[in-house]
Amino acid sequence: MQSKITNTIEESSLWEKFLKGDDKAYAYFYKKYMESLFSYGMRFTSDRELVKDCIQDIFVKIYSNRSNLKQTDNVKLYLFIALKNTLFNVFAKNTE
């Protein structure tokens, strides 16, 4: 349990560095969560390319908008929610 808390604190600190422009912190989150985000996205669709595109989109958006983003206590949750919302937006556009 202590390790999980320590990891959350470390990631929160890294997120803060990312928000200030640290590209290494950005790369850390991409490398750490890419595979788990992909697995999560595949729960919503069987379209592998769509999931990959949506993951790329969220990472491009957070990088481009980092100066407007707020601190988060749970980066993993933030990214997973962003992916789910992005996928649902794509699904909604495709049904119009």
Secondary structure, DSSP 8 states (H G I E B T S, - for coil): -HHHHHHHHHHHHHHHHHHTT-HHHHHHHHHHHHHHHHHHHTTT-S-HHHHHHHHHHHHHHHHHTGGG----S-HHHHHHHHHHHHHHHHHHHHH-
